[in-house]
Amino acid sequence: MFEKRRPGAVLFDRDGTLIRDVPYNGDPRLVEPMPGAAEALGRLRRADVPVAVVTNQSGVARGLLSPDDMDQVNARVEELLGPFDAWAICVHDDNDGCTCRKPAPGLVIRAAAVLDVSPRDCVVVGDIGRDMEAARAAGARGILVPTPQTRREEIEEAAEVADDLIDVVDRVLSDVAGPVPAVSAPWARAMGWSRW
């Protein structure tokens, strides 16, 4: 079991977790927070728990949106949900062979490094299996918040499942423990992220 203690940081997936998933969104006008996101983040900030975003944005690699489009969407996320202590963004596609694109743990490791905490002291919150696999590979605690798009097998395979973001914060701030990932983290030794 994870030790019962406050996490070093909570790392959130962006699309489908903090904001409604609009595939390859480059339009800040389409940003809509998920229910409870502002309240959940506010509670973590008031408790002095650092919050960060760890997000795959392959639309940049695919030419479906520009880095500036992505930055404008991220700026809108912060306008609506407040500032984050770190952003770790993978702009690669599946075939680029990077160590950052989830389910690889590079984004989790990078965000933890920026926040000066161990990945093992982080909680990763996401809506799909890739998020949970990245958490597991980095040695972090993963909490899945399913949406209608989350596949049944992803829910069944998740070590911990929450009803919503408020439930996540209740668990995190009340020291609800989840199981320790029984997996080594070979990616944790990988260096050489090429782009974030």
Backbone torsions as a table, in degrees:
resi	resn	phi	psi	omega
1	MET	NA	149.6	173.0
2	PHE	-67.1	146.4	176.3
3	GLU	-64.4	146.0	179.2
4	LYS	-81.3	98.0	179.2
5	ARG	-158.1	161.2	178.6
6	ARG	-66.1	138.6	-179.1
7	PRO	-70.0	155.3	174.6
8	GLY	-69.7	-29.6	178.8
9	ALA	-167.8	156.9	172.4
10	VAL	-116.8	123.2	-175.6
11	LEU	-109.0	121.2	-174.9
12	PHE	-107.0	136.1	163.3
13	ASP	-64.7	154.3	-178.8
14	ARG	-89.7	-67.7	-170.9
15	ASP	-79.0	124.0	-178.7
16	GLY	88.9	-9.0	178.8
17	THR	-117.3	-60.8	177.5
18	LEU	-87.7	-36.9	179.4
19	ILE	-130.4	157.9	178.5
20	ARG	-61.3	141.1	-176.5
21	ASP	-79.0	113.0	171.0
22	VAL	-114.5	106.1	-173.2
23	PRO	-52.1	129.0	176.8
24	TYR	52.6	44.1	-176.4
25	ASN	-71.6	124.4	173.3
26	GLY	-118.4	12.3	-175.9
27	ASP	-114.7	108.0	-178.6
28	PRO	-60.1	-21.3	179.3
29	ARG	-68.7	-17.7	-178.9
30	LEU	-92.1	1.0	-179.0
31	VAL	-74.1	123.4	178.9
32	GLU	-135.4	117.8	-179.7
33	PRO	-60.4	147.0	172.9
34	MET	-71.3	152.7	178.7
35	PRO	-56.0	131.9	176.8
36	GLY	83.6	-5.0	-175.8
37	ALA	-62.2	-47.9	-177.9
38	ALA	-63.4	-43.1	179.7
39	GLU	-64.3	-44.4	-179.2
40	ALA	-61.5	-47.2	179.8
41	LEU	-64.6	-40.1	178.3
42	GLY	-60.4	-42.1	179.3
43	ARG	-65.1	-41.0	178.2
44	LEU	-65.3	-42.7	179.5
45	ARG	-63.6	-42.1	178.2
46	ARG	-64.2	-27.1	177.8
47	ALA	-88.0	6.6	-179.7
48	ASP	60.1	34.8	174.0
49	VAL	-98.0	118.9	178.8
50	PRO	-59.9	143.6	178.6
51	VAL	-125.1	141.3	-178.3
52	ALA	-142.4	166.1	177.0
53	VAL	-115.0	132.8	174.9
54	VAL	-125.5	110.2	-169.1
55	THR	-140.2	135.6	170.2
56	ASN	-82.2	130.7	177.4
57	GLN	-133.8	66.3	-176.2
58	SER	-68.5	-12.5	176.3
59	GLY	-57.9	-28.1	177.5
60	VAL	-67.4	-48.9	179.3
61	ALA	-62.6	-33.1	-178.0
62	ARG	-83.6	-4.4	179.5
63	GLY	76.4	17.4	-179.2
64	LEU	-86.3	-17.4	172.3
65	LEU	-153.9	156.2	-178.9
66	SER	-91.3	162.4	173.8
67	PRO	-55.9	-36.3	178.3
68	ASP	-65.9	-41.5	176.1
69	ASP	-57.1	-46.3	-179.4
70	MET	-61.6	-43.3	179.9
71	ASP	-62.6	-37.6	179.3
72	GLN	-66.9	-38.9	177.0
73	VAL	-64.7	-44.2	179.8
74	ASN	-64.1	-37.2	176.9
75	ALA	-63.6	-37.7	177.9
76	ARG	-67.4	-37.7	175.7
77	VAL	-57.8	-44.5	179.9
78	GLU	-69.8	-32.9	175.2
79	GLU	-60.2	-41.4	-175.6
80	LEU	-83.9	-32.0	-172.1
81	LEU	-117.4	-0.1	179.7
82	GLY	90.7	168.7	-175.2
83	PRO	-74.8	145.7	175.8
84	PHE	-103.4	151.3	-178.9
85	ASP	-75.8	-21.3	178.1
86	ALA	-161.0	151.2	170.7
87	TRP	-125.8	129.1	172.3
88	ALA	-122.7	116.2	-170.9
89	ILE	-125.8	127.5	172.9
90	CYS	-99.7	120.8	-179.7
91	VAL	-103.4	15.2	-179.2
92	HIS	-90.0	166.9	174.1
93	ASP	-102.2	169.8	-176.7
94	ASP	-56.1	-33.5	-174.5
95	ASN	-89.6	4.4	-177.3
96	ASP	-79.0	-14.7	176.8
97	GLY	71.3	26.8	-179.9
98	CYS	-81.4	168.3	176.4
99	THR	-101.4	4.4	-176.2
100	CYS	-100.6	-31.5	-174.2
101	ARG	-66.2	121.9	176.7
102	LYS	-59.5	133.8	25.8
103	PRO	-88.8	2.1	172.1
104	ALA	-65.1	153.6	-173.0
105	PRO	-90.0	6.3	-173.5
106	GLY	-56.1	-39.7	-179.6
107	LEU	-66.0	-39.9	179.1
108	VAL	-64.9	-45.1	179.8
109	ILE	-63.3	-43.1	-179.5
110	ARG	-63.8	-47.9	-179.7
111	ALA	-61.6	-42.6	178.4
112	ALA	-60.9	-41.0	179.9
113	ALA	-64.2	-43.9	179.0
114	VAL	-61.2	-37.9	-179.0
115	LEU	-84.8	-3.7	179.7
116	ASP	59.6	44.8	174.2
117	VAL	-131.1	162.1	175.9
118	SER	-77.9	142.2	173.4
119	PRO	-54.9	-31.1	179.9
120	ARG	-67.7	-16.8	177.8
121	ASP	-97.4	8.4	-178.8
122	CYS	-102.2	153.8	169.9
123	VAL	-114.0	127.9	178.5
124	VAL	-105.9	126.8	-177.4
125	VAL	-115.2	126.5	-179.6
126	GLY	-155.5	176.6	-174.5
127	ASP	-112.7	-2.1	-179.4
128	ILE	-136.6	168.9	-178.1
129	GLY	-60.1	-35.8	179.3
130	ARG	-56.1	-39.1	179.7
131	ASP	-64.3	-42.5	-178.4
132	MET	-70.6	-36.2	177.9
133	GLU	-66.4	-39.6	177.8
134	ALA	-63.6	-42.8	177.4
135	ALA	-60.0	-48.5	-177.7
136	ARG	-60.7	-44.7	-178.1
137	ALA	-65.0	-30.4	179.5
138	ALA	-87.3	-7.2	-177.9
139	GLY	83.8	14.4	-179.9
140	ALA	-92.2	164.3	173.8
141	ARG	-82.6	129.2	179.1
142	GLY	-110.0	136.0	174.9
143	ILE	-125.5	118.9	179.3
144	LEU	-88.3	132.8	173.0
145	VAL	-116.9	94.8	-174.0
146	PRO	-66.3	150.0	170.5
147	THR	-121.4	175.2	177.2
148	PRO	-58.8	-20.5	-179.7
149	GLN	-86.5	-12.4	-179.6
150	THR	-69.7	129.9	-178.8
151	ARG	-73.6	147.8	-178.7
152	ARG	-55.7	-42.2	-178.4
153	GLU	-66.5	-29.3	176.6
154	GLU	-67.1	-37.9	177.8
155	ILE	-67.8	-43.9	-178.3
156	GLU	-65.7	-32.9	-177.6
157	GLU	-84.9	-14.2	-177.7
158	ALA	-69.5	138.4	178.5
159	ALA	-69.5	-29.3	-177.8
160	GLU	-148.3	133.0	-178.8
161	VAL	-126.7	130.8	178.4
162	ALA	-112.3	156.0	179.8
163	ASP	-70.0	-39.7	-176.8
164	ASP	-164.7	-175.9	-176.7
165	LEU	-68.3	-30.8	176.6
166	ILE	-65.5	-41.5	176.7
167	ASP	-61.1	-40.3	177.6
168	VAL	-57.3	-49.6	-176.7
169	VAL	-66.6	-38.5	175.3
170	ASP	-56.6	-44.9	-179.6
171	ARG	-65.1	-46.9	-175.3
172	VAL	-66.3	-44.5	-175.7
173	LEU	-80.8	-17.2	177.1
174	SER	-101.5	12.6	176.4
175	ASP	62.0	35.1	173.2
176	VAL	-69.9	124.0	-175.9
177	ALA	-89.9	147.1	172.4
178	GLY	-115.1	170.1	-178.6
179	PRO	-68.8	146.8	176.3
180	VAL	-72.6	132.2	177.4
181	PRO	-63.5	127.1	179.3
182	ALA	-94.1	64.2	-177.1
183	VAL	-148.9	143.4	174.7
184	SER	-80.3	166.1	-177.3
185	ALA	-121.3	74.9	-178.5
186	PRO	-61.8	-29.2	-179.3
187	TRP	-68.6	-23.1	-177.4
188	ALA	-61.5	-22.4	179.0
189	ARG	-90.9	-7.8	-176.5
190	ALA	-75.8	132.3	177.6
191	MET	-118.1	173.2	172.9
192	GLY	95.1	39.0	171.3
193	TRP	-63.3	131.7	-175.2
194	SER	-90.1	-35.2	-179.9
195	ARG	-147.6	150.2	174.1
196	TRP	-126.6	NA	NA
